[in-house]
Amino acid sequence: MLIELSQAAQIDGCNRWQAFWRIELPMAKSGIASAGIFAFLASWNEFALATQLCRSPDTKTPSVGLMDFTAQFSVDWAGICAMAVIIIPAIMLTFIVHKHLIAGLTLDGVKG
């Protein structure tokens, strides 16, 4: 179906790049957004591997850095709350990409 749409756009006067930017890329946005969200959340949640690989403070991920604020008998709640602000980009990314995911899901259900 994508090849036919690209060919139809070229017949209507678009060159190859215009067909890509106006036809193919908008249809692929939902898949790109889904893959991006999945990759971001998978890397965000990879705690066990990051704990073993990140030994120096410069290479620690945010989730491993949160572990530095806990001790055996105490917890630095102010530090944890300040560090937890880092989750805001993940929430913002989800809200930004949400409309593209819904648009892609409804677009795929239409028969041509």
Biopython code that builds the backbone (N, CA, C, O; Angstrom):
import numpy as np
from Bio.PDB.StructureBuilder import StructureBuilder

atoms = [
    (1, "MET", "N", (0.816, -1.182, 0.000)),
    (1, "MET", "CA", (0.000, 0.000, 0.000)),
    (1, "MET", "C", (0.867, 1.255, 0.000)),
    (1, "MET", "O", (0.524, 2.248, -0.642)),
    (2, "LEU", "N", (1.975, 1.215, 0.710)),
    (2, "LEU", "CA", (2.851, 2.379, 0.789)),
    (2, "LEU", "C", (3.514, 2.657, -0.552)),
    (2, "LEU", "O", (3.709, 3.814, -0.924)),
    (3, "ILE", "N", (3.855, 1.613, -1.268)),
    (3, "ILE", "CA", (4.493, 1.795, -2.574)),
    (3, "ILE", "C", (3.517, 2.451, -3.547)),
    (3, "ILE", "O", (3.894, 3.332, -4.320)),
    (4, "GLU", "N", (2.260, 2.013, -3.499)),
    (4, "GLU", "CA", (1.258, 2.598, -4.385)),
    (4, "GLU", "C", (1.017, 4.071, -4.066)),
    (4, "GLU", "O", (0.863, 4.888, -4.974)),
    (5, "LEU", "N", (0.986, 4.409, -2.782)),
    (5, "LEU", "CA", (0.791, 5.805, -2.403)),
    (5, "LEU", "C", (1.968, 6.658, -2.828)),
    (5, "LEU", "O", (1.787, 7.788, -3.283)),
    (6, "SER", "N", (3.175, 6.126, -2.684)),
    (6, "SER", "CA", (4.366, 6.852, -3.113)),
    (6, "SER", "C", (4.367, 7.046, -4.621)),
    (6, "SER", "O", (4.700, 8.129, -5.103)),
    (7, "GLN", "N", (4.003, 6.024, -5.367)),
    (7, "GLN", "CA", (3.931, 6.144, -6.818)),
    (7, "GLN", "C", (2.836, 7.114, -7.244)),
    (7, "GLN", "O", (3.010, 7.865, -8.205)),
    (8, "ALA", "N", (1.708, 7.103, -6.536)),
    (8, "ALA", "CA", (0.633, 8.039, -6.857)),
    (8, "ALA", "C", (1.064, 9.478, -6.599)),
    (8, "ALA", "O", (0.708, 10.380, -7.358)),
    (9, "ALA", "N", (1.824, 9.693, -5.537)),
    (9, "ALA", "CA", (2.328, 11.036, -5.247)),
    (9, "ALA", "C", (3.309, 11.488, -6.327)),
    (9, "ALA", "O", (3.318, 12.658, -6.707)),
    (10, "GLN", "N", (4.129, 10.569, -6.818)),
    (10, "GLN", "CA", (5.073, 10.916, -7.874)),
    (10, "GLN", "C", (4.346, 11.197, -9.186)),
    (10, "GLN", "O", (4.771, 12.060, -9.954)),
    (11, "ILE", "N", (3.276, 10.493, -9.448)),
    (11, "ILE", "CA", (2.475, 10.752, -10.643)),
    (11, "ILE", "C", (1.814, 12.125, -10.554)),
    (11, "ILE", "O", (1.663, 12.821, -11.558)),
    (12, "ASP", "N", (1.421, 12.504, -9.333)),
    (12, "ASP", "CA", (0.783, 13.805, -9.126)),
    (12, "ASP", "C", (1.772, 14.963, -9.118)),
    (12, "ASP", "O", (1.356, 16.114, -8.982)),
    (13, "GLY", "N", (3.068, 14.695, -9.259)),
    (13, "GLY", "CA", (4.031, 15.769, -9.391)),
    (13, "GLY", "C", (5.066, 15.866, -8.297)),
    (13, "GLY", "O", (5.932, 16.739, -8.359)),
    (14, "CYS", "N", (5.015, 15.009, -7.301)),
    (14, "CYS", "CA", (6.032, 15.041, -6.242)),
    (14, "CYS", "C", (7.288, 14.317, -6.721)),
    (14, "CYS", "O", (7.210, 13.326, -7.446)),
    (15, "ASN", "N", (8.447, 14.831, -6.302)),
    (15, "ASN", "CA", (9.651, 14.056, -6.568)),
    (15, "ASN", "C", (9.800, 13.024, -5.442)),
    (15, "ASN", "O", (8.935, 12.926, -4.571)),
    (16, "ARG", "N", (10.878, 12.268, -5.462)),
    (16, "ARG", "CA", (11.033, 11.162, -4.499)),
    (16, "ARG", "C", (11.085, 11.668, -3.061)),
    (16, "ARG", "O", (10.478, 11.067, -2.174)),
    (17, "TRP", "N", (11.810, 12.775, -2.816)),
    (17, "TRP", "CA", (11.929, 13.303, -1.461)),
    (17, "TRP", "C", (10.608, 13.898, -0.970)),
    (17, "TRP", "O", (10.259, 13.739, 0.200)),
    (18, "GLN", "N", (9.882, 14.571, -1.836)),
    (18, "GLN", "CA", (8.584, 15.113, -1.442)),
    (18, "GLN", "C", (7.605, 13.987, -1.109)),
    (18, "GLN", "O", (6.820, 14.098, -0.167)),
    (19, "ALA", "N", (7.655, 12.920, -1.874)),
    (19, "ALA", "CA", (6.795, 11.767, -1.576)),
    (19, "ALA", "C", (7.172, 11.153, -0.231)),
    (19, "ALA", "O", (6.304, 10.720, 0.527)),
    (20, "PHE", "N", (8.470, 11.119, 0.057)),
    (20, "PHE", "CA", (8.897, 10.587, 1.345)),
    (20, "PHE", "C", (8.407, 11.461, 2.484)),
    (20, "PHE", "O", (7.818, 10.959, 3.441)),
    (21, "TRP", "N", (8.646, 12.787, 2.392)),
    (21, "TRP", "CA", (8.306, 13.689, 3.500)),
    (21, "TRP", "C", (6.804, 13.879, 3.662)),
    (21, "TRP", "O", (6.329, 14.065, 4.782)),
    (22, "ARG", "N", (6.046, 13.837, 2.567)),
    (22, "ARG", "CA", (4.605, 14.115, 2.655)),
    (22, "ARG", "C", (3.737, 12.870, 2.782)),
    (22, "ARG", "O", (2.617, 12.953, 3.285)),
    (23, "ILE", "N", (4.226, 11.729, 2.341)),
    (23, "ILE", "CA", (3.402, 10.508, 2.345)),
    (23, "ILE", "C", (3.969, 9.454, 3.284)),
    (23, "ILE", "O", (3.281, 9.020, 4.208)),
    (24, "GLU", "N", (5.205, 9.038, 3.066)),
    (24, "GLU", "CA", (5.761, 7.895, 3.781)),
    (24, "GLU", "C", (6.066, 8.197, 5.241)),
    (24, "GLU", "O", (5.720, 7.407, 6.120)),
    (25, "LEU", "N", (6.708, 9.327, 5.511)),
    (25, "LEU", "CA", (7.064, 9.656, 6.890)),
    (25, "LEU", "C", (5.840, 9.859, 7.788)),
    (25, "LEU", "O", (5.824, 9.336, 8.902)),
    (26, "PRO", "N", (4.808, 10.602, 7.346)),
    (26, "PRO", "CA", (3.623, 10.701, 8.218)),
    (26, "PRO", "C", (2.955, 9.360, 8.509)),
    (26, "PRO", "O", (2.387, 9.171, 9.585)),
    (27, "MET", "N", (3.019, 8.426, 7.557)),
    (27, "MET", "CA", (2.431, 7.117, 7.812)),
    (27, "MET", "C", (3.281, 6.296, 8.768)),
    (27, "MET", "O", (2.764, 5.416, 9.455)),
    (28, "ALA", "N", (4.574, 6.571, 8.822)),
    (28, "ALA", "CA", (5.477, 5.804, 9.678)),
    (28, "ALA", "C", (5.659, 6.437, 11.055)),
    (28, "ALA", "O", (6.350, 5.867, 11.899)),
    (29, "LYS", "N", (5.058, 7.596, 11.303)),
    (29, "LYS", "CA", (5.254, 8.287, 12.575)),
    (29, "LYS", "C", (4.844, 7.437, 13.771)),
    (29, "LYS", "O", (5.542, 7.426, 14.785)),
    (30, "SER", "N", (3.742, 6.738, 13.673)),
    (30, "SER", "CA", (3.287, 5.941, 14.823)),
    (30, "SER", "C", (4.269, 4.812, 15.130)),
    (30, "SER", "O", (4.534, 4.527, 16.298)),
    (31, "GLY", "N", (4.809, 4.169, 14.101)),
    (31, "GLY", "CA", (5.789, 3.113, 14.334)),
    (31, "GLY", "C", (7.092, 3.652, 14.887)),
    (31, "GLY", "O", (7.694, 3.045, 15.773)),
    (32, "ILE", "N", (7.533, 4.791, 14.369)),
    (32, "ILE", "CA", (8.756, 5.414, 14.878)),
    (32, "ILE", "C", (8.555, 5.850, 16.325)),
    (32, "ILE", "O", (9.443, 5.671, 17.159)),
    (33, "ALA", "N", (7.388, 6.425, 16.626)),
    (33, "ALA", "CA", (7.105, 6.864, 17.995)),
    (33, "ALA", "C", (7.049, 5.669, 18.942)),
    (33, "ALA", "O", (7.590, 5.734, 20.046)),
    (34, "SER", "N", (6.410, 4.590, 18.533)),
    (34, "SER", "CA", (6.334, 3.400, 19.383)),
    (34, "SER", "C", (7.716, 2.816, 19.651)),
    (34, "SER", "O", (8.037, 2.456, 20.784)),
    (35, "ALA", "N", (8.526, 2.723, 18.612)),
    (35, "ALA", "CA", (9.882, 2.193, 18.791)),
    (35, "ALA", "C", (10.721, 3.112, 19.671)),
    (35, "ALA", "O", (11.514, 2.644, 20.488)),
    (36, "GLY", "N", (10.546, 4.420, 19.503)),
    (36, "GLY", "CA", (11.283, 5.369, 20.333)),
    (36, "GLY", "C", (10.896, 5.286, 21.798)),
    (36, "GLY", "O", (11.757, 5.302, 22.677)),
    (37, "ILE", "N", (9.591, 5.198, 22.061)),
    (37, "ILE", "CA", (9.130, 5.087, 23.449)),
    (37, "ILE", "C", (9.611, 3.784, 24.063)),
    (37, "ILE", "O", (10.061, 3.767, 25.209)),
    (38, "PHE", "N", (9.523, 2.696, 23.317)),
    (38, "PHE", "CA", (9.963, 1.405, 23.830)),
    (38, "PHE", "C", (11.457, 1.417, 24.132)),
    (38, "PHE", "O", (11.879, 0.930, 25.180)),
    (39, "ALA", "N", (12.258, 1.968, 23.226)),
    (39, "ALA", "CA", (13.708, 2.019, 23.445)),
    (39, "ALA", "C", (14.056, 2.913, 24.631)),
    (39, "ALA", "O", (14.932, 2.578, 25.428)),
    (40, "PHE", "N", (13.367, 4.056, 24.748)),
    (40, "PHE", "CA", (13.623, 4.966, 25.860)),
    (40, "PHE", "C", (13.276, 4.318, 27.191)),
    (40, "PHE", "O", (14.065, 4.375, 28.134)),
    (41, "LEU", "N", (12.104, 3.705, 27.274)),
    (41, "LEU", "CA", (11.693, 3.091, 28.538)),
    (41, "LEU", "C", (12.515, 1.850, 28.868)),
    (41, "LEU", "O", (12.764, 1.571, 30.041)),
    (42, "ALA", "N", (12.937, 1.105, 27.857)),
    (42, "ALA", "CA", (13.774, -0.065, 28.119)),
    (42, "ALA", "C", (15.136, 0.358, 28.664)),
    (42, "ALA", "O", (15.670, -0.280, 29.572)),
    (43, "SER", "N", (15.694, 1.427, 28.116)),
    (43, "SER", "CA", (16.981, 1.892, 28.634)),
    (43, "SER", "C", (16.813, 2.577, 29.983)),
    (43, "SER", "O", (17.718, 2.535, 30.816)),
    (44, "TRP", "N", (15.673, 3.201, 30.202)),
    (44, "TRP", "CA", (15.413, 3.871, 31.484)),
    (44, "TRP", "C", (15.271, 2.846, 32.610)),
    (44, "TRP", "O", (15.735, 3.071, 33.728)),
    (45, "ASN", "N", (14.637, 1.741, 32.309)),
    (45, "ASN", "CA", (14.343, 0.748, 33.335)),
    (45, "ASN", "C", (15.431, -0.306, 33.511)),
    (45, "ASN", "O", (15.293, -1.177, 34.371)),
    (46, "GLU", "N", (16.486, -0.261, 32.744)),
    (46, "GLU", "CA", (17.542, -1.256, 32.839)),
    (46, "GLU", "C", (18.429, -0.948, 34.046)),
    (46, "GLU", "O", (19.488, -0.335, 33.908)),
    (47, "PHE", "N", (17.991, -1.372, 35.214)),
    (47, "PHE", "CA", (18.678, -1.046, 36.459)),
    (47, "PHE", "C", (19.775, -2.043, 36.790)),
    (47, "PHE", "O", (20.868, -1.644, 37.191)),
    (48, "ALA", "N", (19.506, -3.318, 36.632)),
    (48, "ALA", "CA", (20.466, -4.344, 37.041)),
    (48, "ALA", "C", (21.761, -4.263, 36.228)),
    (48, "ALA", "O", (22.854, -4.325, 36.790)),
    (49, "LEU", "N", (21.635, -4.127, 34.922)),
    (49, "LEU", "CA", (22.824, -4.037, 34.076)),
    (49, "LEU", "C", (23.574, -2.724, 34.326)),
    (49, "LEU", "O", (24.804, -2.712, 34.384)),
    (50, "ALA", "N", (22.845, -1.637, 34.471)),
    (50, "ALA", "CA", (23.485, -0.339, 34.707)),
    (50, "ALA", "C", (24.208, -0.310, 36.051)),
    (50, "ALA", "O", (25.249, 0.335, 36.176)),
    (51, "THR", "N", (23.676, -0.994, 37.048)),
    (51, "THR", "CA", (24.334, -1.036, 38.349)),
    (51, "THR", "C", (25.686, -1.735, 38.249)),
    (51, "THR", "O", (26.640, -1.322, 38.907)),
    (52, "GLN", "N", (25.781, -2.765, 37.453)),
    (52, "GLN", "CA", (27.034, -3.501, 37.312)),
    (52, "GLN", "C", (28.042, -2.786, 36.420)),
    (52, "GLN", "O", (29.246, -2.860, 36.664)),
    (53, "LEU", "N", (27.564, -2.097, 35.391)),
    (53, "LEU", "CA", (28.472, -1.488, 34.427)),
    (53, "LEU", "C", (28.936, -0.088, 34.815)),
    (53, "LEU", "O", (30.033, 0.323, 34.435)),
    (54, "CYS", "N", (28.126, 0.643, 35.557)),
    (54, "CYS", "CA", (28.440, 2.044, 35.885)),
    (54, "CYS", "C", (29.120, 2.103, 37.240)),
    (54, "CYS", "O", (28.458, 2.099, 38.278)),
    (55, "ARG", "N", (30.424, 2.156, 37.227)),
    (55, "ARG", "CA", (31.178, 2.195, 38.480)),
    (55, "ARG", "C", (31.527, 3.624, 38.896)),
    (55, "ARG", "O", (31.503, 3.933, 40.088)),
    (56, "SER", "N", (31.849, 4.498, 37.948)),
    (56, "SER", "CA", (32.245, 5.863, 38.316)),
    (56, "SER", "C", (31.016, 6.766, 38.362)),
    (56, "SER", "O", (30.028, 6.494, 37.679)),
    (57, "PRO", "N", (31.060, 7.830, 39.153)),
    (57, "PRO", "CA", (29.905, 8.733, 39.245)),
    (57, "PRO", "C", (29.576, 9.435, 37.922)),
    (57, "PRO", "O", (28.437, 9.852, 37.713)),
    (58, "ASP", "N", (30.550, 9.567, 37.040)),
    (58, "ASP", "CA", (30.299, 10.244, 35.766)),
    (58, "ASP", "C", (29.467, 9.407, 34.802)),
    (58, "ASP", "O", (28.799, 9.960, 33.927)),
    (59, "THR", "N", (29.494, 8.095, 34.946)),
    (59, "THR", "CA", (28.788, 7.231, 33.997)),
    (59, "THR", "C", (27.485, 6.671, 34.535)),
    (59, "THR", "O", (26.848, 5.854, 33.869)),
    (60, "LYS", "N", (27.079, 7.085, 35.711)),
    (60, "LYS", "CA", (25.857, 6.528, 36.299)),
    (60, "LYS", "C", (24.607, 7.054, 35.592)),
    (60, "LYS", "O", (24.522, 8.228, 35.231)),
    (61, "THR", "N", (23.657, 6.165, 35.409)),
    (61, "THR", "CA", (22.356, 6.566, 34.886)),
    (61, "THR", "C", (21.527, 7.146, 36.029)),
    (61, "THR", "O", (21.878, 6.961, 37.195)),
    (62, "PRO", "N", (20.424, 7.851, 35.715)),
    (62, "PRO", "CA", (19.628, 8.439, 36.796)),
    (62, "PRO", "C", (19.063, 7.415, 37.784)),
    (62, "PRO", "O", (18.999, 7.681, 38.984)),
    (63, "SER", "N", (18.662, 6.268, 37.294)),
    (63, "SER", "CA", (18.110, 5.271, 38.211)),
    (63, "SER", "C", (19.182, 4.719, 39.154)),
    (63, "SER", "O", (18.894, 4.431, 40.316)),
    (64, "VAL", "N", (20.408, 4.572, 38.664)),
    (64, "VAL", "CA", (21.502, 4.116, 39.524)),
    (64, "VAL", "C", (21.921, 5.246, 40.463)),
    (64, "VAL", "O", (22.300, 4.991, 41.606)),
    (65, "GLY", "N", (21.857, 6.482, 39.993)),
    (65, "GLY", "CA", (22.183, 7.621, 40.835)),
    (65, "GLY", "C", (21.229, 7.774, 42.005)),
    (65, "GLY", "O", (21.628, 8.246, 43.070)),
    (66, "LEU", "N", (19.975, 7.384, 41.825)),
    (66, "LEU", "CA", (19.016, 7.427, 42.935)),
    (66, "LEU", "C", (19.411, 6.490, 44.063)),
    (66, "LEU", "O", (19.089, 6.737, 45.225)),
    (67, "MET", "N", (20.102, 5.424, 43.726)),
    (67, "MET", "CA", (20.515, 4.457, 44.737)),
    (67, "MET", "C", (21.545, 5.051, 45.700)),
    (67, "MET", "O", (21.678, 4.580, 46.830)),
    (68, "ASP", "N", (22.274, 6.080, 45.262)),
    (68, "ASP", "CA", (23.269, 6.715, 46.128)),
    (68, "ASP", "C", (22.643, 7.470, 47.296)),
    (68, "ASP", "O", (23.331, 7.760, 48.275)),
    (69, "PHE", "N", (21.365, 7.790, 47.216)),
    (69, "PHE", "CA", (20.701, 8.541, 48.270)),
    (69, "PHE", "C", (20.132, 7.650, 49.374)),
    (69, "PHE", "O", (19.516, 8.150, 50.315)),
    (70, "THR", "N", (20.331, 6.353, 49.269)),
    (70, "THR", "CA", (19.853, 5.440, 50.306)),
    (70, "THR", "C", (21.038, 4.795, 51.007)),
    (70, "THR", "O", (22.051, 4.472, 50.387)),
    (71, "ALA", "N", (20.889, 4.618, 52.294)),
    (71, "ALA", "CA", (21.893, 3.917, 53.095)),
    (71, "ALA", "C", (21.189, 2.777, 53.811)),
    (71, "ALA", "O", (20.006, 2.531, 53.577)),
    (72, "GLN", "N", (21.891, 2.095, 54.663)),
    (72, "GLN", "CA", (21.289, 0.932, 55.307)),
    (72, "GLN", "C", (20.150, 1.332, 56.239)),
    (72, "GLN", "O", (19.119, 0.660, 56.274)),
    (73, "PHE", "N", (20.320, 2.416, 56.993)),
    (73, "PHE", "CA", (19.311, 2.799, 57.966)),
    (73, "PHE", "C", (18.711, 4.178, 57.722)),
    (73, "PHE", "O", (17.908, 4.641, 58.533)),
    (74, "SER", "N", (19.064, 4.834, 56.655)),
    (74, "SER", "CA", (18.519, 6.168, 56.407)),
    (74, "SER", "C", (18.303, 6.379, 54.912)),
    (74, "SER", "O", (18.884, 5.699, 54.066)),
    (75, "VAL", "N", (17.435, 7.357, 54.626)),
    (75, "VAL", "CA", (17.125, 7.710, 53.250)),
    (75, "VAL", "C", (17.147, 9.233, 53.143)),
    (75, "VAL", "O", (16.505, 9.916, 53.942)),
    (76, "ASP", "N", (17.868, 9.766, 52.181)),
    (76, "ASP", "CA", (17.901, 11.207, 51.934)),
    (76, "ASP", "C", (16.740, 11.552, 51.002)),
    (76, "ASP", "O", (16.898, 11.549, 49.781)),
    (77, "TRP", "N", (15.585, 11.845, 51.575)),
    (77, "TRP", "CA", (14.380, 12.079, 50.787)),
    (77, "TRP", "C", (14.479, 13.340, 49.946)),
    (77, "TRP", "O", (13.939, 13.384, 48.841)),
    (78, "ALA", "N", (15.156, 14.364, 50.445)),
    (78, "ALA", "CA", (15.303, 15.594, 49.661)),
    (78, "ALA", "C", (16.112, 15.326, 48.389)),
    (78, "ALA", "O", (15.767, 15.817, 47.314)),
    (79, "GLY", "N", (17.178, 14.553, 48.515)),
    (79, "GLY", "CA", (17.979, 14.212, 47.341)),
    (79, "GLY", "C", (17.221, 13.344, 46.354)),
    (79, "GLY", "O", (17.332, 13.518, 45.140)),
    (80, "ILE", "N", (16.451, 12.409, 46.887)),
    (80, "ILE", "CA", (15.661, 11.536, 46.005)),
    (80, "ILE", "C", (14.602, 12.341, 45.261)),
    (80, "ILE", "O", (14.391, 12.130, 44.066)),
    (81, "CYS", "N", (13.933, 13.259, 45.953)),
    (81, "CYS", "CA", (12.903, 14.080, 45.296)),
    (81, "CYS", "C", (13.522, 14.983, 44.234)),
    (81, "CYS", "O", (12.949, 15.173, 43.162)),
    (82, "ALA", "N", (14.692, 15.537, 44.538)),
    (82, "ALA", "CA", (15.361, 16.381, 43.552)),
    (82, "ALA", "C", (15.795, 15.562, 42.337)),
    (82, "ALA", "O", (15.699, 16.036, 41.205)),
    (83, "MET", "N", (16.260, 14.362, 42.561)),
    (83, "MET", "CA", (16.709, 13.512, 41.461)),
    (83, "MET", "C", (15.518, 12.956, 40.672)),
    (83, "MET", "O", (15.640, 12.679, 39.479)),
    (84, "ALA", "N", (14.378, 12.793, 41.330)),
    (84, "ALA", "CA", (13.199, 12.242, 40.656)),
    (84, "ALA", "C", (12.611, 13.207, 39.648)),
    (84, "ALA", "O", (11.782, 12.805, 38.831)),
    (85, "VAL", "N", (13.010, 14.455, 39.680)),
    (85, "VAL", "CA", (12.543, 15.430, 38.695)),
    (85, "VAL", "C", (13.005, 15.026, 37.293)),
    (85, "VAL", "O", (12.440, 15.472, 36.295)),
    (86, "ILE", "N", (14.021, 14.192, 37.225)),
    (86, "ILE", "CA", (14.544, 13.747, 35.932)),
    (86, "ILE", "C", (13.504, 12.926, 35.167)),
    (86, "ILE", "O", (13.626, 12.769, 33.952)),
    (87, "ILE", "N", (12.496, 12.407, 35.843)),
    (87, "ILE", "CA", (11.470, 11.620, 35.157)),
    (87, "ILE", "C", (10.539, 12.498, 34.328)),
    (87, "ILE", "O", (9.776, 11.982, 33.512)),
    (88, "ILE", "N", (10.586, 13.812, 34.521)),
    (88, "ILE", "CA", (9.708, 14.716, 33.780)),
    (88, "ILE", "C", (9.896, 14.597, 32.263)),
    (88, "ILE", "O", (8.894, 14.619, 31.548)),
    (89, "PRO", "N", (11.120, 14.473, 31.727)),
    (89, "PRO", "CA", (11.228, 14.293, 30.267)),
    (89, "PRO", "C", (10.520, 13.035, 29.757)),
    (89, "PRO", "O", (9.971, 13.048, 28.655)),
    (90, "ALA", "N", (10.523, 11.965, 30.525)),
    (90, "ALA", "CA", (9.825, 10.748, 30.100)),
    (90, "ALA", "C", (8.326, 10.988, 30.024)),
    (90, "ALA", "O", (7.664, 10.515, 29.100)),
    (91, "ILE", "N", (7.792, 11.715, 30.987)),
    (91, "ILE", "CA", (6.363, 12.016, 30.981)),
    (91, "ILE", "C", (6.026, 12.952, 29.825)),
    (91, "ILE", "O", (5.023, 12.752, 29.139)),
    (92, "MET", "N", (6.849, 13.965, 29.605)),
    (92, "MET", "CA", (6.609, 14.902, 28.506)),
    (92, "MET", "C", (6.696, 14.196, 27.152)),
    (92, "MET", "O", (5.892, 14.471, 26.262)),
    (93, "LEU", "N", (7.661, 13.291, 26.988)),
    (93, "LEU", "CA", (7.781, 12.542, 25.746)),
    (93, "LEU", "C", (6.535, 11.713, 25.490)),
    (93, "LEU", "O", (6.067, 11.618, 24.356)),
    (94, "THR", "N", (6.003, 11.118, 26.537)),
    (94, "THR", "CA", (4.794, 10.316, 26.385)),
    (94, "THR", "C", (3.618, 11.182, 25.940)),
    (94, "THR", "O", (2.855, 10.777, 25.064)),
    (95, "PHE", "N", (3.461, 12.360, 26.527)),
    (95, "PHE", "CA", (2.354, 13.233, 26.141)),
    (95, "PHE", "C", (2.528, 13.781, 24.727)),
    (95, "PHE", "O", (1.547, 13.925, 23.997)),
    (96, "ILE", "N", (3.764, 14.089, 24.332)),
    (96, "ILE", "CA", (3.998, 14.627, 23.000)),
    (96, "ILE", "C", (3.722, 13.580, 21.930)),
    (96, "ILE", "O", (3.113, 13.887, 20.905)),
    (97, "VAL", "N", (4.160, 12.360, 22.157)),
    (97, "VAL", "CA", (4.059, 11.314, 21.144)),
    (97, "VAL", "C", (2.683, 10.638, 21.164)),
    (97, "VAL", "O", (2.342, 9.919, 20.224)),
    (98, "HIS", "N", (1.902, 10.853, 22.202)),
    (98, "HIS", "CA", (0.612, 10.184, 22.347)),
    (98, "HIS", "C", (-0.324, 10.473, 21.183)),
    (98, "HIS", "O", (-0.994, 9.561, 20.701)),
    (99, "LYS", "N", (-0.387, 11.711, 20.721)),
    (99, "LYS", "CA", (-1.299, 12.032, 19.622)),
    (99, "LYS", "C", (-0.876, 11.341, 18.327)),
    (99, "LYS", "O", (-1.727, 10.967, 17.519)),
    (100, "HIS", "N", (0.440, 11.168, 18.123)),
    (100, "HIS", "CA", (0.907, 10.475, 16.926)),
    (100, "HIS", "C", (0.585, 8.980, 17.000)),
    (100, "HIS", "O", (0.274, 8.363, 15.982)),
    (101, "LEU", "N", (0.658, 8.405, 18.184)),
    (101, "LEU", "CA", (0.310, 6.992, 18.336)),
    (101, "LEU", "C", (-1.161, 6.763, 18.037)),
    (101, "LEU", "O", (-1.509, 5.828, 17.316)),
    (102, "ILE", "N", (-2.025, 7.604, 18.582)),
    (102, "ILE", "CA", (-3.455, 7.457, 18.345)),
    (102, "ILE", "C", (-3.783, 7.687, 16.875)),
    (102, "ILE", "O", (-4.593, 6.960, 16.300)),
    (103, "ALA", "N", (-3.157, 8.697, 16.258)),
    (103, "ALA", "CA", (-3.398, 8.965, 14.838)),
    (103, "ALA", "C", (-2.952, 7.786, 13.978)),
    (103, "ALA", "O", (-3.628, 7.437, 13.011)),
    (104, "GLY", "N", (-1.838, 7.179, 14.316)),
    (104, "GLY", "CA", (-1.357, 6.028, 13.553)),
    (104, "GLY", "C", (-2.244, 4.817, 13.720)),
    (104, "GLY", "O", (-2.449, 4.060, 12.770)),
    (105, "LEU", "N", (-2.773, 4.623, 14.914)),
    (105, "LEU", "CA", (-3.667, 3.487, 15.142)),
    (105, "LEU", "C", (-4.974, 3.654, 14.378)),
    (105, "LEU", "O", (-5.490, 2.684, 13.822)),
    (106, "THR", "N", (-5.514, 4.861, 14.342)),
    (106, "THR", "CA", (-6.773, 5.070, 13.609)),
    (106, "THR", "C", (-6.547, 5.078, 12.113)),
    (106, "THR", "O", (-7.438, 4.680, 11.363)),
    (107, "LEU", "N", (-5.379, 5.520, 11.647)),
    (107, "LEU", "CA", (-5.082, 5.545, 10.223)),
    (107, "LEU", "C", (-4.940, 4.128, 9.678)),
    (107, "LEU", "O", (-5.366, 3.851, 8.557)),
    (108, "ASP", "N", (-4.349, 3.235, 10.455)),
    (108, "ASP", "CA", (-4.134, 1.868, 9.994)),
    (108, "ASP", "C", (-5.441, 1.086, 9.878)),
    (108, "ASP", "O", (-5.492, 0.085, 9.162)),
    (109, "GLY", "N", (-6.486, 1.515, 10.560)),
    (109, "GLY", "CA", (-7.743, 0.782, 10.523)),
    (109, "GLY", "C", (-8.610, 1.130, 9.328)),
    (109, "GLY", "O", (-9.638, 0.484, 9.119)),
    (110, "VAL", "N", (-8.236, 2.127, 8.534)),
    (110, "VAL", "CA", (-9.020, 2.553, 7.395)),
    (110, "VAL", "C", (-8.621, 1.749, 6.171)),
    (110, "VAL", "O", (-7.437, 1.637, 5.854)),
    (111, "LYS", "N", (-9.612, 1.187, 5.482)),
    (111, "LYS", "CA", (-9.328, 0.451, 4.246)),
    (111, "LYS", "C", (-9.416, 1.407, 3.064)),
    (111, "LYS", "O", (-10.266, 2.296, 3.020)),
    (112, "GLY", "N", (-8.500, 1.197, 2.095)),
    (112, "GLY", "CA", (-8.448, 2.121, 0.961)),
    (112, "GLY", "C", (-9.060, 1.591, -0.275)),
    (112, "GLY", "O", (-9.078, 2.276, -1.298)),
]
sb = StructureBuilder()
sb.init_structure("model")
sb.init_model(0)
sb.init_chain("A")
sb.init_seg("    ")
for serial, (resi, resn, name, xyz) in enumerate(atoms, 1):
    if name == "N":
        sb.init_residue(resn, " ", resi, " ")
    sb.init_atom(name, np.array(xyz, "f"), 0.0, 1.0, " ", f" {name:<3s}", serial, name[0])
structure = sb.get_structure()
